[in-house]
């Protein structure tokens, strides 16, 4: 949360990788949330330096609007937060938005800032992660669902033909015991058993 090498590494790796992937192509919005703030501060700085027209969309849990509150975290001499932020409340988007504003994020806000802000509801993040697995074959966690939820909401407001990039930073295996999968039964239902019969050589008992 305070290690400047975090943002610096994203500035020389993640940011240039995105720029290379979109070389000669349109890119209008870069959508992401924050944990430590390193990706936002580092990759955001690299992208803005080369393509200042790209708008950065920063999301955070609707239940914990730390940035939206406008209140800064009080800090110790080493940059760590003294205590919990007054706008913090528990939220299900694991890995995002701790109970303080990270120093790396704060420095990124001063250097880069963001163009659009989106508050993300926990249920929306979970439902979007489930949708990504069901319809796109993308097995991500709750934060990945949150990123795509924010991108979808931004796309609704963006001009026709806009190109949006969303960060999906983790995999669903880490969330098997979380609310992301609580609606899925341990045993297969009749429909799933029928699907499994479509591969006779690989039956699940």
ABEGO torsion letter per residue (X at the ends): XABAAAAAAAAAAAAAAAAAAABGBBBABBBBBBBAGAAAAAAAAAAAAABAABBBBBBBBAABBAAAAGBBBBBBAAGBBABBBAABBBBABBGBGBABBBAAAAAAAAAAEBABBBBBBAAAAAAAAAAAAAAAGBBBBAAAAAAAAAAAAAAAABBBGBBBBBBBABBAAAAAABAAAAABBABBBAAAAAAAAABAABBBX
